[in-house]
Amino acid sequence: MCRSIKTLRAPYAEQVTEDDVRAAALQYVRKVSGFRAPAAHNAEAFDGAVAVIARATSDLLDRLEVRAPRSAGAPEA
């Protein structure tokens, strides 16, 4: 769906910053809403969605357990 959203979990990403998480959330909201930038009357809803999705993404990344390193040639889960 959002090809420019990169994988943010280990072992695919070593250092994930708040900016990385926010950029992924922004891409998602842009894709779902169909707006690159919202009109003024939609800005609050758009920005709120980005914030909620960024928090959910951070929570997800904090809670994921990576049990074994990905072996060469193995399909991504």
Biopython code that builds the backbone (N, CA, C, O; Angstrom):
import numpy as np
from Bio.PDB.StructureBuilder import StructureBuilder

atoms = [
    (1, "MET", "N", (0.828, -1.192, 0.000)),
    (1, "MET", "CA", (0.000, 0.000, 0.000)),
    (1, "MET", "C", (0.869, 1.251, 0.000)),
    (1, "MET", "O", (0.788, 2.054, -0.929)),
    (2, "CYS", "N", (1.688, 1.427, 1.011)),
    (2, "CYS", "CA", (2.549, 2.603, 1.098)),
    (2, "CYS", "C", (3.986, 2.158, 0.901)),
    (2, "CYS", "O", (4.694, 1.883, 1.870)),
    (3, "ARG", "N", (4.402, 2.089, -0.305)),
    (3, "ARG", "CA", (5.720, 1.533, -0.608)),
    (3, "ARG", "C", (6.862, 2.342, -0.037)),
    (3, "ARG", "O", (7.949, 1.799, 0.159)),
    (4, "SER", "N", (6.658, 3.630, 0.241)),
    (4, "SER", "CA", (7.752, 4.436, 0.758)),
    (4, "SER", "C", (7.871, 4.364, 2.278)),
    (4, "SER", "O", (8.761, 4.989, 2.855)),
    (5, "ILE", "N", (6.986, 3.610, 2.937)),
    (5, "ILE", "CA", (7.128, 3.405, 4.371)),
    (5, "ILE", "C", (8.115, 2.265, 4.556)),
    (5, "ILE", "O", (7.892, 1.153, 4.077)),
    (6, "LYS", "N", (9.207, 2.549, 5.255)),
    (6, "LYS", "CA", (10.224, 1.516, 5.440)),
    (6, "LYS", "C", (9.951, 0.730, 6.723)),
    (6, "LYS", "O", (9.277, 1.220, 7.630)),
    (7, "THR", "N", (10.472, -0.469, 6.786)),
    (7, "THR", "CA", (10.355, -1.302, 7.972)),
    (7, "THR", "C", (11.173, -0.671, 9.093)),
    (7, "THR", "O", (12.337, -0.319, 8.904)),
    (8, "LEU", "N", (10.553, -0.533, 10.260)),
    (8, "LEU", "CA", (11.210, 0.156, 11.370)),
    (8, "LEU", "C", (11.626, -0.769, 12.510)),
    (8, "LEU", "O", (12.134, -0.295, 13.527)),
    (9, "ARG", "N", (11.420, -2.075, 12.364)),
    (9, "ARG", "CA", (11.783, -2.977, 13.456)),
    (9, "ARG", "C", (13.123, -3.649, 13.177)),
    (9, "ARG", "O", (13.572, -3.783, 12.039)),
    (10, "ALA", "N", (13.725, -4.057, 14.275)),
    (10, "ALA", "CA", (14.965, -4.821, 14.163)),
    (10, "ALA", "C", (14.650, -6.156, 13.504)),
    (10, "ALA", "O", (13.551, -6.666, 13.723)),
    (11, "PRO", "N", (15.497, -6.736, 12.745)),
    (11, "PRO", "CA", (16.857, -6.323, 12.424)),
    (11, "PRO", "C", (16.944, -5.429, 11.187)),
    (11, "PRO", "O", (18.042, -5.149, 10.705)),
    (12, "TYR", "N", (15.827, -4.990, 10.680)),
    (12, "TYR", "CA", (15.815, -4.182, 9.454)),
    (12, "TYR", "C", (16.235, -2.739, 9.687)),
    (12, "TYR", "O", (16.702, -2.071, 8.765)),
    (13, "ALA", "N", (16.074, -2.259, 10.902)),
    (13, "ALA", "CA", (16.445, -0.880, 11.227)),
    (13, "ALA", "C", (17.205, -0.892, 12.549)),
    (13, "ALA", "O", (16.742, -1.479, 13.528)),
    (14, "GLU", "N", (18.341, -0.262, 12.580)),
    (14, "GLU", "CA", (19.155, -0.216, 13.795)),
    (14, "GLU", "C", (18.718, 0.911, 14.721)),
    (14, "GLU", "O", (18.418, 0.681, 15.893)),
    (15, "GLN", "N", (18.684, 2.111, 14.199)),
    (15, "GLN", "CA", (18.342, 3.295, 14.975)),
    (15, "GLN", "C", (17.054, 3.890, 14.426)),
    (15, "GLN", "O", (17.060, 4.465, 13.338)),
    (16, "VAL", "N", (15.957, 3.764, 15.153)),
    (16, "VAL", "CA", (14.683, 4.331, 14.720)),
    (16, "VAL", "C", (14.416, 5.564, 15.567)),
    (16, "VAL", "O", (14.347, 5.486, 16.793)),
    (17, "THR", "N", (14.266, 6.695, 14.904)),
    (17, "THR", "CA", (14.036, 7.951, 15.607)),
    (17, "THR", "C", (12.550, 8.310, 15.602)),
    (17, "THR", "O", (11.753, 7.712, 14.879)),
    (18, "GLU", "N", (12.200, 9.288, 16.416)),
    (18, "GLU", "CA", (10.826, 9.802, 16.413)),
    (18, "GLU", "C", (10.482, 10.353, 15.027)),
    (18, "GLU", "O", (9.341, 10.248, 14.577)),
    (19, "ASP", "N", (11.465, 10.933, 14.363)),
    (19, "ASP", "CA", (11.235, 11.453, 13.013)),
    (19, "ASP", "C", (10.900, 10.329, 12.037)),
    (19, "ASP", "O", (10.054, 10.505, 11.160)),
    (20, "ASP", "N", (11.554, 9.176, 12.176)),
    (20, "ASP", "CA", (11.248, 8.022, 11.325)),
    (20, "ASP", "C", (9.812, 7.550, 11.541)),
    (20, "ASP", "O", (9.092, 7.264, 10.585)),
    (21, "VAL", "N", (9.410, 7.473, 12.798)),
    (21, "VAL", "CA", (8.060, 7.018, 13.143)),
    (21, "VAL", "C", (7.032, 8.022, 12.622)),
    (21, "VAL", "O", (6.015, 7.626, 12.053)),
    (22, "ARG", "N", (7.287, 9.311, 12.809)),
    (22, "ARG", "CA", (6.352, 10.330, 12.345)),
    (22, "ARG", "C", (6.258, 10.332, 10.823)),
    (22, "ARG", "O", (5.171, 10.503, 10.271)),
    (23, "ALA", "N", (7.386, 10.145, 10.141)),
    (23, "ALA", "CA", (7.371, 10.106, 8.672)),
    (23, "ALA", "C", (6.532, 8.946, 8.162)),
    (23, "ALA", "O", (5.798, 9.096, 7.185)),
    (24, "ALA", "N", (6.630, 7.790, 8.811)),
    (24, "ALA", "CA", (5.821, 6.641, 8.414)),
    (24, "ALA", "C", (4.337, 6.920, 8.660)),
    (24, "ALA", "O", (3.495, 6.589, 7.826)),
    (25, "ALA", "N", (4.020, 7.525, 9.799)),
    (25, "ALA", "CA", (2.630, 7.873, 10.120)),
    (25, "ALA", "C", (2.083, 8.884, 9.114)),
    (25, "ALA", "O", (0.939, 8.770, 8.675)),
    (26, "LEU", "N", (2.886, 9.854, 8.758)),
    (26, "LEU", "CA", (2.470, 10.865, 7.790)),
    (26, "LEU", "C", (2.191, 10.239, 6.428)),
    (26, "LEU", "O", (1.195, 10.568, 5.785)),
    (27, "GLN", "N", (3.069, 9.334, 5.985)),
    (27, "GLN", "CA", (2.849, 8.649, 4.707)),
    (27, "GLN", "C", (1.550, 7.863, 4.726)),
    (27, "GLN", "O", (0.797, 7.872, 3.752)),
    (28, "TYR", "N", (1.289, 7.186, 5.831)),
    (28, "TYR", "CA", (0.061, 6.400, 5.963)),
    (28, "TYR", "C", (-1.175, 7.301, 5.869)),
    (28, "TYR", "O", (-2.108, 7.007, 5.121)),
    (29, "VAL", "N", (-1.175, 8.392, 6.627)),
    (29, "VAL", "CA", (-2.327, 9.306, 6.615)),
    (29, "VAL", "C", (-2.501, 9.927, 5.234)),
    (29, "VAL", "O", (-3.628, 10.080, 4.764)),
    (30, "ARG", "N", (-1.411, 10.282, 4.587)),
    (30, "ARG", "CA", (-1.512, 10.823, 3.225)),
    (30, "ARG", "C", (-2.154, 9.820, 2.283)),
    (30, "ARG", "O", (-3.022, 10.171, 1.485)),
    (31, "LYS", "N", (-1.720, 8.567, 2.381)),
    (31, "LYS", "CA", (-2.242, 7.526, 1.494)),
    (31, "LYS", "C", (-3.727, 7.285, 1.749)),
    (31, "LYS", "O", (-4.525, 7.244, 0.812)),
    (32, "VAL", "N", (-4.090, 7.129, 3.008)),
    (32, "VAL", "CA", (-5.469, 6.822, 3.365)),
    (32, "VAL", "C", (-6.405, 7.989, 3.040)),
    (32, "VAL", "O", (-7.512, 7.779, 2.543)),
    (33, "SER", "N", (-5.962, 9.216, 3.320)),
    (33, "SER", "CA", (-6.822, 10.385, 3.107)),
    (33, "SER", "C", (-6.855, 10.833, 1.652)),
    (33, "SER", "O", (-7.823, 11.451, 1.209)),
    (34, "GLY", "N", (-5.799, 10.521, 0.915)),
    (34, "GLY", "CA", (-5.711, 10.997, -0.458)),
    (34, "GLY", "C", (-5.214, 12.432, -0.570)),
    (34, "GLY", "O", (-5.235, 13.019, -1.652)),
    (35, "PHE", "N", (-4.768, 12.997, 0.553)),
    (35, "PHE", "CA", (-4.252, 14.369, 0.568)),
    (35, "PHE", "C", (-2.766, 14.371, 0.899)),
    (35, "PHE", "O", (-2.336, 13.736, 1.862)),
    (36, "ARG", "N", (-1.989, 15.084, 0.101)),
    (36, "ARG", "CA", (-0.581, 15.279, 0.456)),
    (36, "ARG", "C", (-0.492, 16.246, 1.627)),
    (36, "ARG", "O", (0.274, 16.033, 2.568)),
    (37, "ALA", "N", (-1.277, 17.301, 1.560)),
    (37, "ALA", "CA", (-1.398, 18.272, 2.651)),
    (37, "ALA", "C", (-2.876, 18.634, 2.733)),
    (37, "ALA", "O", (-3.506, 18.888, 1.707)),
    (38, "PRO", "N", (-3.432, 18.660, 3.930)),
    (38, "PRO", "CA", (-4.860, 18.925, 4.046)),
    (38, "PRO", "C", (-5.184, 20.408, 3.892)),
    (38, "PRO", "O", (-4.336, 21.271, 4.115)),
    (39, "ALA", "N", (-6.421, 20.683, 3.509)),
    (39, "ALA", "CA", (-6.917, 22.062, 3.517)),
    (39, "ALA", "C", (-7.012, 22.504, 4.980)),
    (39, "ALA", "O", (-7.043, 21.672, 5.887)),
    (40, "ALA", "N", (-7.057, 23.782, 5.192)),
    (40, "ALA", "CA", (-7.077, 24.332, 6.549)),
    (40, "ALA", "C", (-8.190, 23.715, 7.397)),
    (40, "ALA", "O", (-7.993, 23.446, 8.582)),
    (41, "HIS", "N", (-9.352, 23.493, 6.795)),
    (41, "HIS", "CA", (-10.470, 22.958, 7.575)),
    (41, "HIS", "C", (-10.297, 21.475, 7.927)),
    (41, "HIS", "O", (-11.058, 20.948, 8.739)),
    (42, "ASN", "N", (-9.327, 20.805, 7.340)),
    (42, "ASN", "CA", (-9.041, 19.401, 7.662)),
    (42, "ASN", "C", (-7.716, 19.209, 8.398)),
    (42, "ASN", "O", (-7.367, 18.083, 8.754)),
    (43, "ALA", "N", (-6.986, 20.281, 8.627)),
    (43, "ALA", "CA", (-5.644, 20.180, 9.206)),
    (43, "ALA", "C", (-5.651, 19.550, 10.598)),
    (43, "ALA", "O", (-4.779, 18.738, 10.907)),
    (44, "GLU", "N", (-6.609, 19.905, 11.430)),
    (44, "GLU", "CA", (-6.648, 19.362, 12.789)),
    (44, "GLU", "C", (-6.868, 17.848, 12.767)),
    (44, "GLU", "O", (-6.200, 17.112, 13.492)),
    (45, "ALA", "N", (-7.797, 17.388, 11.942)),
    (45, "ALA", "CA", (-8.066, 15.953, 11.836)),
    (45, "ALA", "C", (-6.844, 15.225, 11.271)),
    (45, "ALA", "O", (-6.473, 14.162, 11.770)),
    (46, "PHE", "N", (-6.224, 15.783, 10.246)),
    (46, "PHE", "CA", (-5.056, 15.191, 9.593)),
    (46, "PHE", "C", (-3.896, 15.085, 10.582)),
    (46, "PHE", "O", (-3.303, 14.018, 10.742)),
    (47, "ASP", "N", (-3.578, 16.204, 11.245)),
    (47, "ASP", "CA", (-2.465, 16.220, 12.198)),
    (47, "ASP", "C", (-2.736, 15.311, 13.393)),
    (47, "ASP", "O", (-1.825, 14.660, 13.903)),
    (48, "GLY", "N", (-3.992, 15.269, 13.839)),
    (48, "GLY", "CA", (-4.350, 14.382, 14.944)),
    (48, "GLY", "C", (-4.170, 12.928, 14.573)),
    (48, "GLY", "O", (-3.698, 12.129, 15.382)),
    (49, "ALA", "N", (-4.543, 12.583, 13.357)),
    (49, "ALA", "CA", (-4.376, 11.205, 12.893)),
    (49, "ALA", "C", (-2.899, 10.834, 12.825)),
    (49, "ALA", "O", (-2.519, 9.731, 13.217)),
    (50, "VAL", "N", (-2.077, 11.732, 12.338)),
    (50, "VAL", "CA", (-0.629, 11.470, 12.281)),
    (50, "VAL", "C", (-0.100, 11.212, 13.690)),
    (50, "VAL", "O", (0.686, 10.286, 13.893)),
    (51, "ALA", "N", (-0.517, 12.013, 14.655)),
    (51, "ALA", "CA", (-0.043, 11.857, 16.037)),
    (51, "ALA", "C", (-0.488, 10.521, 16.634)),
    (51, "ALA", "O", (0.303, 9.829, 17.275)),
    (52, "VAL", "N", (-1.749, 10.164, 16.424)),
    (52, "VAL", "CA", (-2.271, 8.904, 16.964)),
    (52, "VAL", "C", (-1.547, 7.712, 16.339)),
    (52, "VAL", "O", (-1.176, 6.773, 17.043)),
    (53, "ILE", "N", (-1.347, 7.747, 15.040)),
    (53, "ILE", "CA", (-0.686, 6.637, 14.351)),
    (53, "ILE", "C", (0.785, 6.556, 14.754)),
    (53, "ILE", "O", (1.323, 5.458, 14.895)),
    (54, "ALA", "N", (1.436, 7.690, 14.939)),
    (54, "ALA", "CA", (2.828, 7.674, 15.396)),
    (54, "ALA", "C", (2.929, 7.049, 16.785)),
    (54, "ALA", "O", (3.839, 6.259, 17.037)),
    (55, "ARG", "N", (2.006, 7.390, 17.693)),
    (55, "ARG", "CA", (2.019, 6.785, 19.029)),
    (55, "ARG", "C", (1.774, 5.285, 18.953)),
    (55, "ARG", "O", (2.449, 4.508, 19.629)),
    (56, "ALA", "N", (0.811, 4.876, 18.135)),
    (56, "ALA", "CA", (0.515, 3.443, 17.986)),
    (56, "ALA", "C", (1.716, 2.706, 17.400)),
    (56, "ALA", "O", (2.013, 1.581, 17.800)),
    (57, "THR", "N", (2.400, 3.334, 16.461)),
    (57, "THR", "CA", (3.584, 2.728, 15.849)),
    (57, "THR", "C", (4.698, 2.573, 16.871)),
    (57, "THR", "O", (5.338, 1.524, 16.940)),
    (58, "SER", "N", (4.931, 3.604, 17.658)),
    (58, "SER", "CA", (5.960, 3.527, 18.706)),
    (58, "SER", "C", (5.625, 2.435, 19.707)),
    (58, "SER", "O", (6.503, 1.676, 20.116)),
    (59, "ASP", "N", (4.360, 2.352, 20.103)),
    (59, "ASP", "CA", (3.918, 1.318, 21.036)),
    (59, "ASP", "C", (4.150, -0.074, 20.448)),
    (59, "ASP", "O", (4.655, -0.968, 21.127)),
    (60, "LEU", "N", (3.780, -0.244, 19.190)),
    (60, "LEU", "CA", (3.986, -1.530, 18.522)),
    (60, "LEU", "C", (5.459, -1.906, 18.513)),
    (60, "LEU", "O", (5.813, -3.025, 18.883)),
    (61, "LEU", "N", (6.319, -0.990, 18.097)),
    (61, "LEU", "CA", (7.750, -1.276, 18.021)),
    (61, "LEU", "C", (8.330, -1.586, 19.392)),
    (61, "LEU", "O", (9.208, -2.440, 19.512)),
    (62, "ASP", "N", (7.850, -0.899, 20.433)),
    (62, "ASP", "CA", (8.332, -1.143, 21.791)),
    (62, "ASP", "C", (7.926, -2.525, 22.302)),
    (62, "ASP", "O", (8.640, -3.124, 23.107)),
    (63, "ARG", "N", (6.795, -3.025, 21.842)),
    (63, "ARG", "CA", (6.260, -4.282, 22.355)),
    (63, "ARG", "C", (6.633, -5.516, 21.541)),
    (63, "ARG", "O", (6.477, -6.638, 22.023)),
    (64, "LEU", "N", (7.119, -5.331, 20.326)),
    (64, "LEU", "CA", (7.478, -6.479, 19.491)),
    (64, "LEU", "C", (8.672, -7.224, 20.071)),
    (64, "LEU", "O", (9.613, -6.612, 20.577)),
    (65, "GLU", "N", (8.625, -8.548, 19.992)),
    (65, "GLU", "CA", (9.749, -9.394, 20.370)),
    (65, "GLU", "C", (10.314, -10.026, 19.112)),
    (65, "GLU", "O", (9.596, -10.688, 18.363)),
    (66, "VAL", "N", (11.581, -9.825, 18.885)),
    (66, "VAL", "CA", (12.255, -10.474, 17.758)),
    (66, "VAL", "C", (13.027, -11.629, 18.369)),
    (66, "VAL", "O", (14.003, -11.433, 19.093)),
    (67, "ARG", "N", (12.575, -12.835, 18.064)),
    (67, "ARG", "CA", (13.133, -14.017, 18.726)),
    (67, "ARG", "C", (14.361, -14.582, 18.040)),
    (67, "ARG", "O", (15.238, -15.132, 18.706)),
    (68, "ALA", "N", (14.443, -14.460, 16.747)),
    (68, "ALA", "CA", (15.597, -15.009, 16.034)),
    (68, "ALA", "C", (15.919, -14.092, 14.864)),
    (68, "ALA", "O", (15.019, -13.519, 14.250)),
    (69, "PRO", "N", (17.193, -13.955, 14.561)),
    (69, "PRO", "CA", (17.545, -13.140, 13.400)),
    (69, "PRO", "C", (17.017, -13.789, 12.124)),
    (69, "PRO", "O", (16.913, -15.012, 12.027)),
    (70, "ARG", "N", (16.691, -12.960, 11.167)),
    (70, "ARG", "CA", (16.199, -13.447, 9.878)),
    (70, "ARG", "C", (17.333, -14.136, 9.147)),
    (70, "ARG", "O", (18.414, -13.565, 8.999)),
    (71, "SER", "N", (17.103, -15.353, 8.687)),
    (71, "SER", "CA", (18.138, -16.071, 7.947)),
    (71, "SER", "C", (18.063, -15.677, 6.482)),
    (71, "SER", "O", (17.011, -15.261, 5.996)),
    (72, "ALA", "N", (19.163, -15.806, 5.793)),
    (72, "ALA", "CA", (19.236, -15.451, 4.372)),
    (72, "ALA", "C", (18.243, -16.291, 3.596)),
    (72, "ALA", "O", (18.176, -17.509, 3.759)),
    (73, "GLY", "N", (17.486, -15.638, 2.764)),
    (73, "GLY", "CA", (16.545, -16.317, 1.902)),
    (73, "GLY", "C", (15.213, -16.629, 2.535)),
    (73, "GLY", "O", (14.312, -17.117, 1.852)),
    (74, "ALA", "N", (15.056, -16.363, 3.824)),
    (74, "ALA", "CA", (13.787, -16.646, 4.488)),
    (74, "ALA", "C", (12.778, -15.561, 4.155)),
    (74, "ALA", "O", (13.145, -14.390, 4.060)),
    (75, "PRO", "N", (11.524, -15.922, 3.977)),
    (75, "PRO", "CA", (10.509, -14.923, 3.675)),
    (75, "PRO", "C", (10.269, -14.022, 4.875)),
    (75, "PRO", "O", (10.366, -14.461, 6.021)),
    (76, "GLU", "N", (9.954, -12.759, 4.607)),
    (76, "GLU", "CA", (9.679, -11.793, 5.663)),
    (76, "GLU", "C", (8.305, -12.070, 6.251)),
    (76, "GLU", "O", (7.346, -12.343, 5.528)),
    (77, "ALA", "N", (8.225, -11.996, 7.567)),
    (77, "ALA", "CA", (6.946, -12.238, 8.263)),
    (77, "ALA", "C", (6.061, -11.018, 8.236)),
    (77, "ALA", "O", (4.954, -11.046, 8.773)),
]
sb = StructureBuilder()
sb.init_structure("model")
sb.init_model(0)
sb.init_chain("A")
sb.init_seg("    ")
for serial, (resi, resn, name, xyz) in enumerate(atoms, 1):
    if name == "N":
        sb.init_residue(resn, " ", resi, " ")
    sb.init_atom(name, np.array(xyz, "f"), 0.0, 1.0, " ", f" {name:<3s}", serial, name[0])
structure = sb.get_structure()
